[in-house]
Amino acid sequence: MQRHCFALDLKNDAQLISAYKKYHQKIWPEITESIKESGIEKLEIYLVENRLFMIMEVNDSFSFENKSEMDKMNPKVQEWEELMWKYQKALPTAKPDEKWLLMDKIYQLEK
């Protein structure tokens, strides 16, 4: 199992942030299905102010390329992504087509 961590911002508006949180209290079933089918075993999103942090644990069948292709071919995922983009704001260093930015692990506590 591999773990990947990502960051993304939300638009800094209390009403938009509240609406975004409500959507994530009941994710569309098609989105959950698409996540699981791609090889993602566990996914968590945390929020502080308007900064999001996502932890994704994936199995050996997962690849970013495959997930991207699956998402492009899934109209419900495209609809979800378009809806979420109303609330999300790319980090300043993101390229024009990037949303969630993969973070580098810089420390790990060992037993």
Contacts in CASP RR format, 6 or more apart in sequence:
PFRMAT RR
TARGET T0000
AUTHOR 0000-0000-0000
METHOD contacts of the structure
MODEL  1
MQRHCFALDLKNDAQLISAYKKYHQKIWPEITESIKESGIEKLEIYLVEN
RLFMIMEVNDSFSFENKSEMDKMNPKVQEWEELMWKYQKALPTAKPDEKW
LLMDKIYQLEK
1 41 0 8 1.000
1 57 0 8 1.000
1 58 0 8 1.000
1 59 0 8 1.000
2 57 0 8 1.000
2 58 0 8 1.000
2 62 0 8 1.000
3 55 0 8 1.000
3 56 0 8 1.000
3 57 0 8 1.000
3 58 0 8 1.000
4 55 0 8 1.000
4 56 0 8 1.000
4 57 0 8 1.000
4 58 0 8 1.000
4 102 0 8 1.000
5 53 0 8 1.000
5 54 0 8 1.000
5 55 0 8 1.000
5 56 0 8 1.000
5 102 0 8 1.000
5 103 0 8 1.000
5 105 0 8 1.000
6 53 0 8 1.000
6 54 0 8 1.000
6 56 0 8 1.000
6 100 0 8 1.000
6 101 0 8 1.000
6 102 0 8 1.000
6 103 0 8 1.000
7 51 0 8 1.000
7 52 0 8 1.000
7 53 0 8 1.000
7 54 0 8 1.000
7 91 0 8 1.000
7 100 0 8 1.000
7 101 0 8 1.000
7 103 0 8 1.000
8 51 0 8 1.000
8 52 0 8 1.000
8 54 0 8 1.000
8 88 0 8 1.000
8 89 0 8 1.000
8 90 0 8 1.000
8 91 0 8 1.000
8 99 0 8 1.000
8 100 0 8 1.000
8 101 0 8 1.000
9 50 0 8 1.000
9 51 0 8 1.000
9 52 0 8 1.000
9 88 0 8 1.000
9 89 0 8 1.000
9 90 0 8 1.000
9 91 0 8 1.000
10 16 0 8 1.000
10 17 0 8 1.000
10 20 0 8 1.000
10 47 0 8 1.000
10 50 0 8 1.000
10 51 0 8 1.000
10 52 0 8 1.000
10 87 0 8 1.000
10 88 0 8 1.000
10 89 0 8 1.000
11 17 0 8 1.000
11 50 0 8 1.000
11 87 0 8 1.000
11 88 0 8 1.000
11 89 0 8 1.000
12 49 0 8 1.000
12 50 0 8 1.000
12 89 0 8 1.000
16 86 0 8 1.000
16 87 0 8 1.000
17 47 0 8 1.000
17 50 0 8 1.000
17 87 0 8 1.000
19 87 0 8 1.000
20 84 0 8 1.000
20 87 0 8 1.000
20 88 0 8 1.000
21 47 0 8 1.000
23 83 0 8 1.000
23 84 0 8 1.000
23 87 0 8 1.000
24 45 0 8 1.000
28 76 0 8 1.000
28 80 0 8 1.000
30 74 0 8 1.000
30 76 0 8 1.000
30 77 0 8 1.000
30 80 0 8 1.000
31 76 0 8 1.000
31 77 0 8 1.000
31 80 0 8 1.000
34 70 0 8 1.000
34 71 0 8 1.000
34 74 0 8 1.000
34 76 0 8 1.000
34 77 0 8 1.000
35 43 0 8 1.000
37 70 0 8 1.000
38 58 0 8 1.000
38 62 0 8 1.000
38 66 0 8 1.000
38 67 0 8 1.000
38 70 0 8 1.000
39 58 0 8 1.000
39 59 0 8 1.000
39 61 0 8 1.000
39 62 0 8 1.000
40 56 0 8 1.000
40 57 0 8 1.000
40 58 0 8 1.000
40 62 0 8 1.000
40 67 0 8 1.000
41 57 0 8 1.000
41 58 0 8 1.000
41 59 0 8 1.000
42 55 0 8 1.000
42 56 0 8 1.000
42 57 0 8 1.000
43 54 0 8 1.000
43 55 0 8 1.000
43 56 0 8 1.000
43 57 0 8 1.000
44 54 0 8 1.000
44 55 0 8 1.000
45 52 0 8 1.000
45 53 0 8 1.000
45 54 0 8 1.000
46 52 0 8 1.000
46 53 0 8 1.000
46 54 0 8 1.000
46 55 0 8 1.000
47 53 0 8 1.000
50 89 0 8 1.000
52 88 0 8 1.000
54 100 0 8 1.000
70 77 0 8 1.000
71 77 0 8 1.000
71 78 0 8 1.000
71 81 0 8 1.000
72 78 0 8 1.000
81 99 0 8 1.000
85 99 0 8 1.000
88 99 0 8 1.000
90 98 0 8 1.000
90 99 0 8 1.000
91 101 0 8 1.000
93 101 0 8 1.000
94 101 0 8 1.000
END
